Amino acid sequence: MDTAQIDQVRRFNRTVTERVGVLHDRYLGRDRPVGEARLLWQIGEQGQDVRRLRDRLGLDSGYVSRLLRALEADGLVTVEPAPGDRRVRTVRLTDAGRAERAALDDRSDELAGSLLAPLNPAQRARLTAAMADVERLLTAATVTLEPVEPGHPDAEHCLRTYFAEMDERFEGGFDPAASLLPDAGDLRPPRGVFLIARLYGEPVGCAGLKLPAGAPAEIKRMWVAPDARRLGLGRRFLAELEARAAADGRTALRLDTNRTLDAAIKLYHSCGFQEVPAFNDEPYAHHWFEKRITAIPQNR
């Protein structure tokens, strides 16, 4: 990895942590450090279950428990078992917690204003645009890809949502029963793989790879949730599946798509896929693509 880029990231981190005041025990002039303040904000008006808080903030269970105990001791939150499942703990703000969260919001607005005040209008626009770009890229770096069983609940959630979106977008709708859906066994090793993308622990995308004997590898059911688009996840799925196909010794990678999916078609072209004659009878496909790839020699 580029050492100059690493140095720049470290300089950026030092500047931001110093400028926004996270080095102080009394964040924003209140009586608590930044960890407790961030947790209060994330709990929000409706409350949260503790597992989701951990996933959203990327914190281990021991640290979250210590933060919650401190907030509970100050009378700012309550932590109770969920009514439907006592194994799940739910945290909610008390009246005092809501007042503290409101005070933190006011102080956060003041801090943001103090960052922008010394700059002229053009500089403010540049800074906020750069911040939006950094936020998007950091969010993209937070997404994880993991192979799962096709019957995993996250896989089923992604496919149901994908099918519902296709039903809305395709001319005449979309009926999964009429489509050439791969058999679940085709998306399990060694015949294939099914990947799930997660953001803050929640499934936001999926993609399958078939590795049929004596035929090119084939990408199936690639989908990204609307809220996770513009994070480069489609391109990342393609790169990961291409690498897995190459590692299996394949020299070609195929996929098909519907003509209404303009963004997907542009993505395939930009990633080196070429349109080819139809190689299957998928009733919902109007475009078929293939990419020549370099197989990784197998150890014998």
Phi and psi in degrees as GROMACS dihedral restraints (atoms count N, CA, C in turn):
[ dihedral_restraints ]
;  ai    aj    ak    al  type     phi  dphi    fc
    3     4     5     6     1   -64.3    20    10
    4     5     6     7     1   118.6    20    10
    6     7     8     9     1   -67.0    20    10
    7     8     9    10     1   -31.0    20    10
    9    10    11    12     1   -65.1    20    10
   10    11    12    13     1   -37.6    20    10
   12    13    14    15     1   -67.4    20    10
   13    14    15    16     1   -40.5    20    10
   15    16    17    18     1   -62.5    20    10
   16    17    18    19     1   -43.3    20    10
   18    19    20    21     1   -60.6    20    10
   19    20    21    22     1   -40.2    20    10
   21    22    23    24     1   -65.3    20    10
   22    23    24    25     1   -41.6    20    10
   24    25    26    27     1   -60.9    20    10
   25    26    27    28     1   -42.8    20    10
   27    28    29    30     1   -66.2    20    10
   28    29    30    31     1   -39.7    20    10
   30    31    32    33     1   -63.5    20    10
   31    32    33    34     1   -42.1    20    10
   33    34    35    36     1   -60.3    20    10
   34    35    36    37     1   -46.1    20    10
   36    37    38    39     1   -60.5    20    10
   37    38    39    40     1   -42.7    20    10
   39    40    41    42     1   -64.2    20    10
   40    41    42    43     1   -43.8    20    10
   42    43    44    45     1   -63.2    20    10
   43    44    45    46     1   -45.2    20    10
   45    46    47    48     1   -66.8    20    10
   46    47    48    49     1   -47.8    20    10
   48    49    50    51     1   -61.9    20    10
   49    50    51    52     1   -37.2    20    10
   51    52    53    54     1   -69.4    20    10
   52    53    54    55     1   -43.8    20    10
   54    55    56    57     1   -71.6    20    10
   55    56    57    58     1   -33.8    20    10
   57    58    59    60     1   -93.0    20    10
   58    59    60    61     1    -0.4    20    10
   60    61    62    63     1    82.7    20    10
   61    62    63    64     1    21.4    20    10
   63    64    65    66     1   -78.2    20    10
   64    65    66    67     1    -6.1    20    10
   66    67    68    69     1   -79.1    20    10
   67    68    69    70     1   -12.0    20    10
   69    70    71    72     1   -91.3    20    10
   70    71    72    73     1   144.7    20    10
   72    73    74    75     1   -67.7    20    10
   73    74    75    76     1   -28.8    20    10
   75    76    77    78     1  -105.8    20    10
   76    77    78    79     1    82.6    20    10
   78    79    80    81     1   -64.9    20    10
   79    80    81    82     1   131.6    20    10
   81    82    83    84     1    57.5    20    10
   82    83    84    85     1    26.0    20    10
   84    85    86    87     1    76.4    20    10
   85    86    87    88     1     9.0    20    10
   87    88    89    90     1   -93.1    20    10
   88    89    90    91     1  -175.5    20    10
   90    91    92    93     1   -94.2    20    10
   91    92    93    94     1    26.8    20    10
   93    94    95    96     1  -148.8    20    10
   94    95    96    97     1   154.6    20    10
   96    97    98    99     1   -75.1    20    10
   97    98    99   100     1   173.6    20    10
   99   100   101   102     1   -63.5    20    10
  100   101   102   103     1   -33.3    20    10
  102   103   104   105     1   -60.1    20    10
  103   104   105   106     1   -46.2    20    10
  105   106   107   108     1   -66.8    20    10
  106   107   108   109     1   -41.1    20    10
  108   109   110   111     1   -63.4    20    10
  109   110   111   112     1   -42.6    20    10
  111   112   113   114     1   -64.9    20    10
  112   113   114   115     1   -39.1    20    10
  114   115   116   117     1   -65.2    20    10
  115   116   117   118     1   -41.6    20    10
  117   118   119   120     1   -58.2    20    10
  118   119   120   121     1   -44.4    20    10
  120   121   122   123     1   -64.6    20    10
  121   122   123   124     1   -41.0    20    10
  123   124   125   126     1   -70.4    20    10
  124   125   126   127     1   -31.2    20    10
  126   127   128   129     1   -60.0    20    10
  127   128   129   130     1   -44.1    20    10
  129   130   131   132     1    69.9    20    10
  130   131   132   133     1  -177.3    20    10
  132   133   134   135     1   -70.0    20    10
  133   134   135   136     1   -31.0    20    10
  135   136   137   138     1   -91.0    20    10
  136   137   138   139     1    -8.0    20    10
  138   139   140   141     1    82.0    20    10
  139   140   141   142     1   170.2    20    10
  141   142   143   144     1  -148.8    20    10
  142   143   144   145     1   153.3    20    10
  144   145   146   147     1   -83.1    20    10
  145   146   147   148     1   150.4    20    10
  147   148   149   150     1   -63.1    20    10
  148   149   150   151     1   -36.4    20    10
  150   151   152   153     1   -61.8    20    10
  151   152   153   154     1   -42.7    20    10
  153   154   155   156     1   -65.0    20    10
  154   155   156   157     1   -36.6    20    10
  156   157   158   159     1   -61.2    20    10
  157   158   159   160     1   -45.0    20    10
  159   160   161   162     1   -60.3    20    10
  160   161   162   163     1   -47.2    20    10
  162   163   164   165     1   -63.8    20    10
  163   164   165   166     1   -43.4    20    10
  165   166   167   168     1   -64.9    20    10
  166   167   168   169     1   -37.9    20    10
  168   169   170   171     1   -97.1    20    10
  169   170   171   172     1    -5.3    20    10
  171   172   173   174     1    65.7    20    10
  172   173   174   175     1    38.4    20    10
  174   175   176   177     1  -113.0    20    10
  175   176   177   178     1   150.4    20    10
  177   178   179   180     1   -78.0    20    10
  178   179   180   181     1   160.1    20    10
  180   181   182   183     1   -64.0    20    10
  181   182   183   184     1   -35.7    20    10
  183   184   185   186     1   -64.0    20    10
  184   185   186   187     1   -43.5    20    10
  186   187   188   189     1   -66.8    20    10
  187   188   189   190     1   -42.8    20    10
  189   190   191   192     1   -62.0    20    10
  190   191   192   193     1   -40.7    20    10
  192   193   194   195     1   -61.8    20    10
  193   194   195   196     1   -40.2    20    10
  195   196   197   198     1   -65.7    20    10
  196   197   198   199     1   -41.7    20    10
  198   199   200   201     1   -62.4    20    10
  199   200   201   202     1   -43.1    20    10
  201   202   203   204     1   -66.7    20    10
  202   203   204   205     1   -37.7    20    10
  204   205   206   207     1   -62.1    20    10
  205   206   207   208     1   -40.2    20    10
  207   208   209   210     1   -64.8    20    10
  208   209   210   211     1   -43.3    20    10
  210   211   212   213     1   -68.5    20    10
  211   212   213   214     1   -35.9    20    10
  213   214   215   216     1   -67.6    20    10
  214   215   216   217     1   -39.6    20    10
  216   217   218   219     1   -64.0    20    10
  217   218   219   220     1   -29.9    20    10
  219   220   221   222     1   -85.3    20    10
  220   221   222   223     1     1.9    20    10
  222   223   224   225     1    75.6    20    10
  223   224   225   226     1    21.6    20    10
  225   226   227   228     1   -96.6    20    10
  226   227   228   229     1   -21.6    20    10
  228   229   230   231     1  -140.6    20    10
  229   230   231   232     1   161.1    20    10
  231   232   233   234     1  -121.5    20    10
  232   233   234   235     1   143.0    20    10
  234   235   236   237     1  -123.7    20    10
  235   236   237   238     1   118.4    20    10
  237   238   239   240     1  -138.7    20    10
  238   239   240   241     1   156.2    20    10
  240   241   242   243     1   -64.2    20    10
  241   242   243   244     1   144.8    20    10
  243   244   245   246     1   -67.3    20    10
  244   245   246   247     1   143.2    20    10
  246   247   248   249     1   -56.7    20    10
  247   248   249   250     1   -39.8    20    10
  249   250   251   252     1   -85.4    20    10
  250   251   252   253     1   -16.1    20    10
  252   253   254   255     1  -155.0    20    10
  253   254   255   256     1   105.0    20    10
  255   256   257   258     1   -70.2    20    10
  256   257   258   259     1    -9.9    20    10
  258   259   260   261     1   -76.9    20    10
  259   260   261   262     1   -18.6    20    10
  261   262   263   264     1   -97.6    20    10
  262   263   264   265     1   127.2    20    10
  264   265   266   267     1   -99.6    20    10
  265   266   267   268     1   135.9    20    10
  267   268   269   270     1  -114.5    20    10
  268   269   270   271     1   134.6    20    10
  270   271   272   273     1  -113.0    20    10
  271   272   273   274     1   135.9    20    10
  273   274   275   276     1  -134.5    20    10
  274   275   276   277     1   151.7    20    10
  276   277   278   279     1   -78.1    20    10
  277   278   279   280     1   140.9    20    10
  279   280   281   282     1   -83.2    20    10
  280   281   282   283     1   178.8    20    10
  282   283   284   285     1   -59.6    20    10
  283   284   285   286     1   -40.5    20    10
  285   286   287   288     1   -65.6    20    10
  286   287   288   289     1   -37.0    20    10
  288   289   290   291     1   -66.1    20    10
  289   290   291   292     1   -39.4    20    10
  291   292   293   294     1   -65.7    20    10
  292   293   294   295     1   -38.1    20    10
  294   295   296   297     1   -65.8    20    10
  295   296   297   298     1   -40.5    20    10
  297   298   299   300     1   -66.4    20    10
  298   299   300   301     1   -39.9    20    10
  300   301   302   303     1   -63.5    20    10
  301   302   303   304     1   -39.9    20    10
  303   304   305   306     1   -64.1    20    10
  304   305   306   307     1   -40.0    20    10
  306   307   308   309     1   -64.9    20    10
  307   308   309   310     1   -40.2    20    10
  309   310   311   312     1   -64.8    20    10
  310   311   312   313     1   -38.0    20    10
  312   313   314   315     1   -61.1    20    10
  313   314   315   316     1   -44.3    20    10
  315   316   317   318     1   -62.3    20    10
  316   317   318   319     1   -44.8    20    10
  318   319   320   321     1   -65.5    20    10
  319   320   321   322     1   -35.5    20    10
  321   322   323   324     1   -65.8    20    10
  322   323   324   325     1   -39.1    20    10
  324   325   326   327     1   -62.5    20    10
  325   326   327   328     1   -41.1    20    10
  327   328   329   330     1   -63.4    20    10
  328   329   330   331     1   -42.5    20    10
  330   331   332   333     1   -62.8    20    10
  331   332   333   334     1   -45.0    20    10
  333   334   335   336     1   -59.7    20    10
  334   335   336   337     1   -41.4    20    10
  336   337   338   339     1   -63.4    20    10
  337   338   339   340     1   -36.4    20    10
  339   340   341   342     1   -68.8    20    10
  340   341   342   343     1   -28.0    20    10
  342   343   344   345     1   -71.5    20    10
  343   344   345   346     1   -34.7    20    10
  345   346   347   348     1   -87.9    20    10
  346   347   348   349     1   -28.2    20    10
  348   349   350   351     1   -56.2    20    10
  349   350   351   352     1   -42.0    20    10
  351   352   353   354     1   -71.2    20    10
  352   353   354   355     1    -9.7    20    10
  354   355   356   357     1   -96.4    20    10
  355   356   357   358     1   152.4    20    10
  357   358   359   360     1   -79.2    20    10
  358   359   360   361     1   169.2    20    10
  360   361   362   363     1   -55.5    20    10
  361   362   363   364     1   -40.0    20    10
  363   364   365   366     1   -66.0    20    10
  364   365   366   367     1   -39.9    20    10
  366   367   368   369     1   -67.1    20    10
  367   368   369   370     1   -38.2    20    10
  369   370   371   372     1   -62.1    20    10
  370   371   372   373     1   -42.5    20    10
  372   373   374   375     1   -63.2    20    10
  373   374   375   376     1   -41.6    20    10
  375   376   377   378     1   -63.3    20    10
  376   377   378   379     1   -44.3    20    10
  378   379   380   381     1   -64.9    20    10
  379   380   381   382     1   -47.4    20    10
  381   382   383   384     1   -68.0    20    10
  382   383   384   385     1   -34.9    20    10
  384   385   386   387     1   -66.3    20    10
  385   386   387   388     1   -41.4    20    10
  387   388   389   390     1   -64.8    20    10
  388   389   390   391     1   -38.6    20    10
  390   391   392   393     1   -62.8    20    10
  391   392   393   394     1   -41.4    20    10
  393   394   395   396     1   -62.7    20    10
  394   395   396   397     1   -38.9    20    10
  396   397   398   399     1   -67.3    20    10
  397   398   399   400     1   -43.4    20    10
  399   400   401   402     1   -63.2    20    10
  400   401   402   403     1   -42.9    20    10
  402   403   404   405     1   -59.5    20    10
  403   404   405   406     1   -44.8    20    10
  405   406   407   408     1   -63.0    20    10
  406   407   408   409     1   -43.3    20    10
  408   409   410   411     1   -69.8    20    10
  409   410   411   412     1   -38.5    20    10
  411   412   413   414     1   -66.3    20    10
  412   413   414   415     1   -36.6    20    10
  414   415   416   417     1   -64.3    20    10
  415   416   417   418     1   -41.6    20    10
  417   418   419   420     1   -59.9    20    10
  418   419   420   421     1   -38.3    20    10
  420   421   422   423     1   -71.4    20    10
  421   422   423   424     1   -14.9    20    10
  423   424   425   426     1   -83.1    20    10
  424   425   426   427     1   -21.0    20    10
  426   427   428   429     1   -68.1    20    10
  427   428   429   430     1   134.9    20    10
  429   430   431   432     1  -112.4    20    10
  430   431   432   433     1   148.6    20    10
  432   433   434   435     1  -113.5    20    10
  433   434   435   436     1   135.2    20    10
  435   436   437   438     1  -145.1    20    10
  436   437   438   439     1   132.2    20    10
  438   439   440   441     1   -72.2    20    10
  439   440   441   442     1   136.2    20    10
  441   442   443   444     1  -136.3    20    10
  442   443   444   445     1   167.2    20    10
  444   445   446   447     1   -66.7    20    10
  445   446   447   448     1   141.6    20    10
  447   448   449   450     1   -58.0    20    10
  448   449   450   451     1   -22.7    20    10
  450   451   452   453     1   -91.5    20    10
  451   452   453   454     1     4.1    20    10
  453   454   455   456     1   -60.6    20    10
  454   455   456   457     1   143.7    20    10
  456   457   458   459     1   -54.7    20    10
  457   458   459   460     1   -37.7    20    10
  459   460   461   462     1   -67.5    20    10
  460   461   462   463     1   -36.8    20    10
  462   463   464   465     1   -66.0    20    10
  463   464   465   466     1   -43.8    20    10
  465   466   467   468     1   -64.3    20    10
  466   467   468   469     1   -38.3    20    10
  468   469   470   471     1   -62.0    20    10
  469   470   471   472     1   -47.2    20    10
  471   472   473   474     1   -62.4    20    10
  472   473   474   475     1   -43.9    20    10
  474   475   476   477     1   -67.5    20    10
  475   476   477   478     1   -40.6    20    10
  477   478   479   480     1   -60.8    20    10
  478   479   480   481     1   -44.1    20    10
  480   481   482   483     1   -67.9    20    10
  481   482   483   484     1   -39.6    20    10
  483   484   485   486     1   -60.2    20    10
  484   485   486   487     1   -48.1    20    10
  486   487   488   489     1   -62.5    20    10
  487   488   489   490     1   -39.9    20    10
  489   490   491   492     1   -63.6    20    10
  490   491   492   493     1   -39.9    20    10
  492   493   494   495     1   -66.5    20    10
  493   494   495   496     1   -42.2    20    10
  495   496   497   498     1   -64.3    20    10
  496   497   498   499     1   -34.5    20    10
  498   499   500   501     1   -63.3    20    10
  499   500   501   502     1   -33.5    20    10
  501   502   503   504     1   -77.6    20    10
  502   503   504   505     1   -34.3    20    10
  504   505   506   507     1   -91.5    20    10
  505   506   507   508     1   -32.2    20    10
  507   508   509   510     1   -75.9    20    10
  508   509   510   511     1   144.2    20    10
  510   511   512   513     1   -63.3    20    10
  511   512   513   514     1   121.7    20    10
  513   514   515   516     1    83.4    20    10
  514   515   516   517     1     4.8    20    10
  516   517   518   519     1    81.6    20    10
  517   518   519   520     1  -171.7    20    10
  519   520   521   522     1  -140.9    20    10
  520   521   522   523     1   125.8    20    10
  522   523   524   525     1  -116.0    20    10
  523   524   525   526     1   109.1    20    10
  525   526   527   528     1   -55.2    20    10
  526   527   528   529     1   -31.6    20    10
  528   529   530   531     1   -66.7    20    10
  529   530   531   532     1   -24.0    20    10
  531   532   533   534     1   -90.4    20    10
  532   533   534   535     1   -11.3    20    10
  534   535   536   537     1   -88.2    20    10
  535   536   537   538     1   158.2    20    10
  537   538   539   540     1   -82.3    20    10
  538   539   540   541     1    67.7    20    10
  540   541   542   543     1   -69.1    20    10
  541   542   543   544     1   136.2    20    10
  543   544   545   546     1   -68.7    20    10
  544   545   546   547     1   144.1    20    10
  546   547   548   549     1   -63.5    20    10
  547   548   549   550     1   145.4    20    10
  549   550   551   552     1   -54.1    20    10
  550   551   552   553     1   -35.6    20    10
  552   553   554   555     1   -65.4    20    10
  553   554   555   556     1   -23.5    20    10
  555   556   557   558     1   -73.0    20    10
  556   557   558   559     1   -12.8    20    10
  558   559   560   561     1  -114.4    20    10
  559   560   561   562     1    23.8    20    10
  561   562   563   564     1  -120.4    20    10
  562   563   564   565     1   145.2    20    10
  564   565   566   567     1   -58.1    20    10
  565   566   567   568     1   142.7    20    10
  567   568   569   570     1   -92.1    20    10
  568   569   570   571     1     3.9    20    10
  570   571   572   573     1   -86.0    20    10
  571   572   573   574     1    -5.9    20    10
  573   574   575   576     1   169.3    20    10
  574   575   576   577     1  -167.6    20    10
  576   577   578   579     1  -155.7    20    10
  577   578   579   580     1   151.2    20    10
  579   580   581   582     1  -127.6    20    10
  580   581   582   583     1   121.7    20    10
  582   583   584   585     1  -104.1    20    10
  583   584   585   586     1   142.4    20    10
  585   586   587   588     1  -118.0    20    10
  586   587   588   589     1   134.1    20    10
  588   589   590   591     1   -98.2    20    10
  589   590   591   592     1   135.7    20    10
  591   592   593   594     1  -127.2    20    10
  592   593   594   595     1   140.2    20    10
  594   595   596   597     1  -124.4    20    10
  595   596   597   598     1   118.9    20    10
  597   598   599   600     1    54.4    20    10
  598   599   600   601     1    37.4    20    10
  600   601   602   603     1    85.3    20    10
  601   602   603   604     1    -8.5    20    10
  603   604   605   606     1  -100.7    20    10
  604   605   606   607     1   138.7    20    10
  606   607   608   609     1   -69.3    20    10
  607   608   609   610     1   128.8    20    10
  609   610   611   612     1  -129.3    20    10
  610   611   612   613     1     8.0    20    10
  612   613   614   615     1   178.5    20    10
  613   614   615   616     1   163.3    20    10
  615   616   617   618     1  -151.9    20    10
  616   617   618   619     1   160.8    20    10
  618   619   620   621     1  -163.9    20    10
  619   620   621   622     1   137.6    20    10
  621   622   623   624     1  -115.1    20    10
  622   623   624   625     1   155.4    20    10
  624   625   626   627     1  -133.3    20    10
  625   626   627   628     1   122.4    20    10
  627   628   629   630     1   -96.0    20    10
  628   629   630   631     1   138.1    20    10
  630   631   632   633     1  -124.4    20    10
  631   632   633   634     1    69.0    20    10
  633   634   635   636     1   -71.5    20    10
  634   635   636   637     1   148.3    20    10
  636   637   638   639     1   -68.2    20    10
  637   638   639   640     1   133.3    20    10
  639   640   641   642     1    70.8    20    10
  640   641   642   643     1    19.1    20    10
  642   643   644   645     1  -146.2    20    10
  643   644   645   646     1   160.8    20    10
  645   646   647   648     1   -62.6    20    10
  646   647   648   649     1   154.1    20    10
  648   649   650   651     1   -65.4    20    10
  649   650   651   652     1   151.0    20    10
  651   652   653   654     1  -136.9    20    10
  652   653   654   655     1   131.0    20    10
  654   655   656   657     1   -87.4    20    10
  655   656   657   658     1   133.1    20    10
  657   658   659   660     1  -134.1    20    10
  658   659   660   661     1   143.9    20    10
  660   661   662   663     1    55.9    20    10
  661   662   663   664     1    48.2    20    10
  663   664   665   666     1   -85.6    20    10
  664   665   666   667     1   127.1    20    10
  666   667   668   669     1  -150.3    20    10
  667   668   669   670     1   143.3    20    10
  669   670   671   672     1  -127.9    20    10
  670   671   672   673     1   132.1    20    10
  672   673   674   675     1   -61.3    20    10
  673   674   675   676     1   144.4    20    10
  675   676   677   678     1   -51.9    20    10
  676   677   678   679     1   -40.3    20    10
  678   679   680   681     1   -69.2    20    10
  679   680   681   682     1   -16.6    20    10
  681   682   683   684     1  -104.9    20    10
  682   683   684   685     1     6.1    20    10
  684   685   686   687     1   -76.9    20    10
  685   686   687   688     1   159.7    20    10
  687   688   689   690     1    72.2    20    10
  688   689   690   691     1    17.9    20    10
  690   691   692   693     1  -106.3    20    10
  691   692   693   694     1     5.5    20    10
  693   694   695   696     1    75.7    20    10
  694   695   696   697     1    18.0    20    10
  696   697   698   699     1   -72.6    20    10
  697   698   699   700     1   -36.0    20    10
  699   700   701   702     1   -61.0    20    10
  700   701   702   703     1   -44.5    20    10
  702   703   704   705     1   -64.4    20    10
  703   704   705   706     1   -36.5    20    10
  705   706   707   708     1   -67.8    20    10
  706   707   708   709     1   -41.5    20    10
  708   709   710   711     1   -57.6    20    10
  709   710   711   712     1   -47.9    20    10
  711   712   713   714     1   -60.0    20    10
  712   713   714   715     1   -43.6    20    10
  714   715   716   717     1   -64.6    20    10
  715   716   717   718     1   -41.3    20    10
  717   718   719   720     1   -67.1    20    10
  718   719   720   721     1   -43.3    20    10
  720   721   722   723     1   -69.3    20    10
  721   722   723   724     1   -35.9    20    10
  723   724   725   726     1   -62.8    20    10
  724   725   726   727     1   -42.7    20    10
  726   727   728   729     1   -62.9    20    10
  727   728   729   730     1   -39.3    20    10
  729   730   731   732     1   -69.3    20    10
  730   731   732   733     1   -38.0    20    10
  732   733   734   735     1   -65.5    20    10
  733   734   735   736     1   -42.7    20    10
  735   736   737   738     1   -62.6    20    10
  736   737   738   739     1   -40.7    20    10
  738   739   740   741     1   -65.0    20    10
  739   740   741   742     1   -23.1    20    10
  741   742   743   744     1   -87.4    20    10
  742   743   744   745     1     4.1    20    10
  744   745   746   747     1    86.8    20    10
  745   746   747   748     1    13.8    20    10
  747   748   749   750     1   -83.5    20    10
  748   749   750   751     1   150.4    20    10
  750   751   752   753     1  -116.2    20    10
  751   752   753   754     1    -0.4    20    10
  753   754   755   756     1  -145.4    20    10
  754   755   756   757     1   146.5    20    10
  756   757   758   759     1  -131.5    20    10
  757   758   759   760     1   129.0    20    10
  759   760   761   762     1  -120.0    20    10
  760   761   762   763     1   161.2    20    10
  762   763   764   765     1  -163.7    20    10
  763   764   765   766     1   161.9    20    10
  765   766   767   768     1  -130.9    20    10
  766   767   768   769     1   159.5    20    10
  768   769   770   771     1  -154.7    20    10
  769   770   771   772     1   166.1    20    10
  771   772   773   774     1   -91.1    20    10
  772   773   774   775     1   149.2    20    10
  774   775   776   777     1   -67.7    20    10
  775   776   777   778     1   -19.3    20    10
  777   778   779   780     1   -75.2    20    10
  778   779   780   781     1   -14.8    20    10
  780   781   782   783     1   -89.8    20    10
  781   782   783   784     1    70.4    20    10
  783   784   785   786     1   -59.6    20    10
  784   785   786   787     1   -45.4    20    10
  786   787   788   789     1   -62.5    20    10
  787   788   789   790     1   -39.7    20    10
  789   790   791   792     1   -65.5    20    10
  790   791   792   793     1   -41.9    20    10
  792   793   794   795     1   -61.7    20    10
  793   794   795   796     1   -43.1    20    10
  795   796   797   798     1   -63.1    20    10
  796   797   798   799     1   -39.1    20    10
  798   799   800   801     1   -62.4    20    10
  799   800   801   802     1   -45.3    20    10
  801   802   803   804     1   -62.2    20    10
  802   803   804   805     1   -43.5    20    10
  804   805   806   807     1   -59.8    20    10
  805   806   807   808     1   -43.9    20    10
  807   808   809   810     1   -69.2    20    10
  808   809   810   811     1   -21.2    20    10
  810   811   812   813     1   -95.6    20    10
  811   812   813   814     1    11.6    20    10
  813   814   815   816     1    94.3    20    10
  814   815   816   817     1     8.1    20    10
  816   817   818   819     1   -81.1    20    10
  817   818   819   820     1   142.2    20    10
  819   820   821   822     1  -115.6    20    10
  820   821   822   823     1   141.9    20    10
  822   823   824   825     1   -70.6    20    10
  823   824   825   826     1   139.4    20    10
  825   826   827   828     1  -134.5    20    10
  826   827   828   829     1   167.0    20    10
  828   829   830   831     1   -60.9    20    10
  829   830   831   832     1   157.4    20    10
  831   832   833   834     1   -56.3    20    10
  832   833   834   835     1   132.6    20    10
  834   835   836   837     1  -113.8    20    10
  835   836   837   838     1     4.6    20    10
  837   838   839   840     1  -150.6    20    10
  838   839   840   841     1  -178.5    20    10
  840   841   842   843     1  -110.4    20    10
  841   842   843   844     1    30.5    20    10
  843   844   845   846     1   -59.0    20    10
  844   845   846   847     1   117.2    20    10
  846   847   848   849     1   -68.1    20    10
  847   848   849   850     1   -20.4    20    10
  849   850   851   852     1   -97.3    20    10
  850   851   852   853     1     3.2    20    10
  852   853   854   855     1   -95.1    20    10
  853   854   855   856     1   140.5    20    10
  855   856   857   858     1  -123.0    20    10
  856   857   858   859     1   -15.9    20    10
  858   859   860   861     1  -132.8    20    10
  859   860   861   862     1   137.3    20    10
  861   862   863   864     1  -122.9    20    10
  862   863   864   865     1   137.5    20    10
  864   865   866   867     1  -128.2    20    10
  865   866   867   868     1   152.4    20    10
  867   868   869   870     1  -144.4    20    10
  868   869   870   871     1   146.4    20    10
  870   871   872   873     1  -132.5    20    10
  871   872   873   874     1   131.2    20    10
  873   874   875   876     1   -80.8    20    10
  874   875   876   877     1   131.4    20    10
  876   877   878   879     1  -127.6    20    10
  877   878   879   880     1   164.7    20    10
  879   880   881   882     1   -98.5    20    10
  880   881   882   883     1   116.8    20    10
  882   883   884   885     1   -69.6    20    10
  883   884   885   886     1   144.0    20    10
  885   886   887   888     1   -88.7    20    10
  886   887   888   889     1   123.7    20    10
  888   889   890   891     1   -54.1    20    10
  889   890   891   892     1   133.7    20    10
  891   892   893   894     1   -84.7    20    10
  892   893   894   895     1   139.7    20    10
  894   895   896   897     1   -72.3    20    10
  895   896   897   898     1   131.3    20    10
